[in-house]
Amino acid sequence: MNLYAIRAIYTFEMARTFRTLLQSIVSPVISTSLYFVVFGGAIGSRITSIDGVGYGSFIVPGLIMLTLLMQSISNASFGIFFPKFTGTIYELLSAPVSYIEVVVGYVGAAATKSIILGVLILATSNLFVPIQILHPLLMIAFLALTAATFSLFGFILGIWADGIEKLQIVPLLIITPLTFLGGSFYSVKMLPPLWQTITLFNPVVYLISCFRWSFYGKSDVSVSLSLSMTFFFLAVCLTAVWWIFKTGYRLRT
């Protein structure tokens, strides 16, 4: 394992984040604060609590997960797309660096950025509503697992995209709707029986449900099922990355 190569890629990606601090860190935190003002003020005045948890506190895990998914995909996809766009990807491919080291460097940096944002949003949320974390170790572990998994997915998206427009298709048209419909701002149990069944086909439900359970011990689906679905998606992404580097899909042309 070439640790120097991993550190070089990781350091470069993290430095790019701090050069665009306003866009990378400050903007998502402000956006999350606006969610509290809008949803907490408008809906919270009508829905006082869900499953014994105050509405403002209830939506905190969903807001963190919403930001985590979007930022993980965005950071990782742009990180690998930019070298493709400028042509510097060929220097990386010709260097004595294995694809494992490339993936660890880019995905590790993207996941780190997302985790930092998640922690900042958690701290910001505590200024608005009281927060209780019943299972802090599981919360941290699941936060890291989700960030790594979706950073890996974003890495695949960045390789697949052949234009800036395609980088936005999946996050805006797929991930965002799935997150809003995945129980970020409500409990799936509040839906009619038919829609509860339909919602179970939304993979984001399992992410939000497990993450919320680590806070309040309340979940819409079992924690073991949520973890199984997350590890399954991680395995699919790892297989896709292996195939991409094995075949050179959209890397050599």
Secondary structure, DSSP 8 states (H G I E B T S, - for coil): --HHHHHHHHHHHHHHHHHTHIIIIIHHHHHHHHHIIIIIIIITTT--EETTEEHHHHTHHHHHHHHHHHHHHHHHHHHHHHHHHHTTHHHHHHSS--HHHHHHHHHHHHHHHHHHHHHHHHHHHHHHS----S-HHHHHHHHHHHHHHHHHHHHHHHHH-SSHHHHHHHIIIIIHHHHHTTTSSS-GGGS-HHHHHHHTT-HHHHHHHHHHHHHHS--SS-HHHHHHHHHHHHHHHHHHHHHHHHHTTTT--
